[in-house]
Amino acid sequence: MFEIEGSETIPSGLAEMAPGPELAALLATIDVEELSGYDQVEVLKASQRMASHYAAHTYTAMAAISDTLHSMDDDYQLAHEQAAAEIRVALRLTRRAADTELDLALDLRRRLPGVTALLAAGDLDPRRARTLVHGTSHLSPAGAVEVVGQLLDDAPGLTTGQLAARLRRLCIEADPDEATDRFRKAVTDRRVSSEPTPEGTAHLFGLDLPPHRVAAITRRINRIARSLRRRGDERTMDQIRADIFVDLLQGSATGESGRNRGVVDIHVDLETLTRLNDHAGELAGFGPVIADIARQVTDESRGAEWRFTVTNSDGEVLDNGITRRRPTTGQQREVHAQHPTCVFPGCRMPALDCDLDHRVPHAEGGPTVTTNLAPLCRHDHHIRTKAGWTHTPLSGGRHRWRTRLGQVYITTGPSP
């Protein structure tokens, strides 16, 4: 997650202005093409605040239409269908889209009014509002309010992926038994499906699979793909990974060596490991998993490489290591324990799948020490190196980033 540092803006006051008629009028006078790159980003953020503000009004109007029709008809289902039909025709939506939008509007009105308030204030966009609604749909109204209430202060600084991961963890910890029941039911319904595409290709999906096994499989595919590229394979990484996936399922040779087994990286607090509580574990790349998975995952996936980080209840690292004979260097383990994910703002790529970036480049005399190293995924490493973004480590695992256009962002510790 990340916060945005304040700075001078043009036109004056735009960054602090609340959404409403005054901001709308000011934005209408701005020719964004004539601004500096820095100020174009400020206008972008102000415009999104206004869009969120209007979205809140749109959902409030939908809920009001529903209330009006319910007051006119005692048949609940018929009134609901009439409201969806009004919205469908007025906004030129499909029937399914109208139903979905009305359900969201009613959830915001009845279950999560605090989210509506953030949306109206421009502090939350519809994408993140939808994440909060859908992520708590299995909870009781009181449970949803309690869980979301723990996120309202942080939600404006989180991406949808970070928000969804934080939600999953809070939902697990709010009722571990219910979370375990939902997990077991979903795994019971696991399945594989396929579908043709308009281009004549096909999609193949594995649904509701155990996350730790998917993590190990994904890492195995990535390792084989990287080894093939190092040997001169000219296919793109996506093409190689897709071909390996099909080859493995068909039993064909993939060119893998004995060192290309799956890797699983899991973080769990010591109390959960010793069964004193049922806090969620953190599976790199997938987010929170129930305590049973965090404890049982090693037994269920023999032969995979396991890297672990044990923390106390405050998140401080107590120990970390690796279960195979050929460990990574101590420096890599230390950096991965400190930064479980890519340190780019909002990125959740597991550190194990990232490059170790020298903040001060090695070619410029930067030392290979842990204080000068941080994990960056290949894409964000490219942005950092080629596009002129810079980052400076701060306390608590945070990093201060400056973009090419001069915007400054501060990551606030490991990505959730």
Secondary structure, DSSP 8 states (H G I E B T S, - for coil): -EEE-----SSTTTTT--SSHHHHHHHHT--GGGS-HHHHHHHHHHHHHHHHHHHHHHHHHHHHHHHHHHHH-S-HHHHHHHHHHHHHHHTT--HHHHHHHHHHHHHHHHT-HHHHHHHHTTSS-HHHHHHHHHHTTTS-HHHHHHHHHTTTTTGGGS-HHHHHHHHHHHHHHH-HHHHHHHHHHHHHT-EEEEEE-TTS-EEEEEES--HHHHHHHHHHHHHHHHHHHHTT--S-HHHHHHHHHHHHHHT------TT---EEEEEEEHHHHTTS----EEETTTEEE-HHHHHHHHHHSTTSEEEEEEE-TT--EEEEEESSSS---HHHHHHHHH-SB--STT---BGGGSEEEESS-GGGT---SGGGEEEE-HHHHHHHHHS--EEEE-GGG-EEEE-TTS-EEEE-SS--
